[in-house]
Amino acid sequence: MCPGARSPSRTGVALRAIRRTLKIVTQDATIHVREKLLMAISLYSGFVPVCLQLLGGPKTVLQKAEAHATAQKWDTATVLNLRLYPDMFTLERQVRQVCNHALGAGRVAGVTLPSPPDQDNSWAEMQLRIDKTVDFLKGRRTGQLDGKDDSDVTVPIGGQLRTMKAQSYLYHFEMPQFGFHTTTAYDVLCQLGVNIGKRDYLGSMPS
């Protein structure tokens, strides 16, 4: 040390060390919080629980519709083949499409999909289709979907094969389709005078 130079204060050195430590801890905490926020919504959490909730709606709605149709002595086949408009799918097909689009989670997971019949001809068969779809979704695990956002999924759309990234496929194709057909099935039954409301449509929200 040069003559006359002052040695650094022990207190000053300690304060600088504390500041450096606090800076590192703060940076680590910020990174941790950011990572937690990014992980909060994933392919699994953003798709599967929502489908499970909304699949509970059609079950209740169809139960009420069957009771209403039975009381009115309506022919089951006639009701299942009702449409909102001539070029739209029938009630039975709307419910079938709801289940088909929910199975998108299985396509991303790369597992074998259920093989239900091509058409349902009774209230019980539609309920069974929903039950099997629910069971299939409940059998999926986060690790089967999460982290596959950028993986390719190839599906037939409009008679042609189309390849999309898994995130776009679930969030921008399957989810809107699922919601559309669920709503349309609900609307077909509303116009028949079935006593159903928004709470029936929404199903049971997770606690």
N, C-alpha and C positions, 0 to 999 in steps of 0.2 A: 504494500500500500504506500502511496506517495506521502511524504511528510506533510502534515497539516490537513490531509483528507479525513473526512468524518466517516466512521464506520456506519453502515446502515442500521437503523433502529430495529431491534428485535421485534418490537410491536408492529412496525411498518411491514416487515417481512411476513409476519404472521397474518396481518390483515390482507395482504396481497394473496397469500396462499388460500385464505378463507374465500376471498372473492373468486379465485379460479375454481375452487371446489364447487361453490354455489352455482357458477356459470355452467359447469359440466353437468351438475345435477339437474339444473333447470332445462338444459338442452335435452337430456335424456328423458325427463318427464314429458316435455313437449312432443318428442318423437313417439313416446309410448301412447300418449293421448291421441295423437294423429293416427297411429296404427289401429287403435281400438275403434276410432270413428270409421275408418275405412273398412274394418272388418264387421261393423255392425250390420250392414246389409250385404248379403251374399246371394248367390244364385238359389241356394236352398231356402234361406229365410225369407227371401223376397217372392218366392213362388209357391213352394209346397204348403206352408201354413195358410196362405191366402186361399188356395184351392180347397184345402180341407175345410176351412170355415164356410166357404160359399157352396160347397157340395152338401153341407147340412141344410141349406136353404131349400133346394129342390126336393129333398126327402120330405120335409114338412109340407111343402107346397103340394106335392103329389099326393100325400096322405089326405090333405083337405080336399083336393080336387076329386079324388076317388070317392070320398064320402059324399061330396056334393053331387057327383054324377050318379051315384047309386040312389040317392034320395030323389033325384029327378028322373030316374029310370032311363038314363041315356045309354045308348049302345057304346060299349068301350072302344070298339074299333073306330067308330065315328069320331069320338072325342080325341083319340090318339092321332087321328089324321087331320085334325083341324089346323088351319094356317091363319096367320094374320093377313096375308095377302097371297094371291094365287101363285106368285113366283118365289115364295118363301118356303122354307122347310116346314114340315109338319111338326106338331108338338113332340111326337116320339123322336123324330130326327133331331130336334133342337136339344133334347136331353142327351141323346147319343153323342152329339157334337160336343156338349159340355164335357162329357167323360173322355172323349177322344183327345181333346186339347189339354186336359189335366194330365194325360199320360206323357206329355212332352217332357216332364221331369225324367221319365224313364229313358227317353231317347238320349238326353244329355248324359245320363248315368251310364248308358251303354248296356242296359240290362234287357232281358227278354220281356216284351210287353204282354199283357193279358190278351187272350183271343176270344172275346165275347161274340155272340151271334151277330149276324149282319143287321138284324132288326128285332125290336121287342114288340110283342103283340098283346101285352097286358100290363096293368099297373104293377103287378108283382115283378115282372121281368125288368121293368124300368128301375124299380127299387133295387133289384139284385145287381144290376149294372152299376148303379151308384155305389152300392156297398163294396163291390169288388174293386172299384176305382179307389175308394177310400182306403181299403186294405192295402192296395198296391202302393199308394202314396205314403201310408204309415210305415211301410217296409223300407222306404228310402232313408238314407243316412246322409248327414251333411258332407261327409268325405266323398260321397259319390258324385256330388255336383260342384261343391265349392272348389275354386281354383281352375275350373274348366271354362271360364268366361270366354277365352279366345279359341277354344277348340271348335272344330267344324262339325256342323250338324246338317245332314242332307235329307230333305223331306220332299214328298210330292206336293206341289201347290199348283192348282189349276191344270192338272194333267202333266206337268213338267217337274223335273227334279230341280230343286233350288238348294244351294248351300249357303248357310249363314253361320256366323259366330254364335256360340251357345247363349251368350248374354242377350244378343239381339233377338235370337230365336225365342227365348222364354219371355223376355220383357216386352218385346215389340211385335211379336206374332201370336204366340200362344195365349198370353194373358189377355190381350184385347179380344181375341176370338172367344176365349172362355167366358169373359164378361158379357159379350154380345149375345151368345146363345143362352146363357143363364137368364139374362134380362128378357129375351124374346119368349122363352118358354113361360116365364112368369106372366108376361103380357097376354099371351094366348089364353091363359087361365083367368086372368083378370077380366077379360072381355066376356067370359062365360058367367061372370057373377060369383066366382068362387071367393069366399071370404078370407082373403089373404092381404097382407100388408108388408111394409118395408122390413119389419122385424123378421118376418118369415123368410124374406129374400136373403137377408144378411147372415142368417145362421147364428151360431154361438161364437161370439168373439172370445179370443183367448184371454185369460186373466193375467 
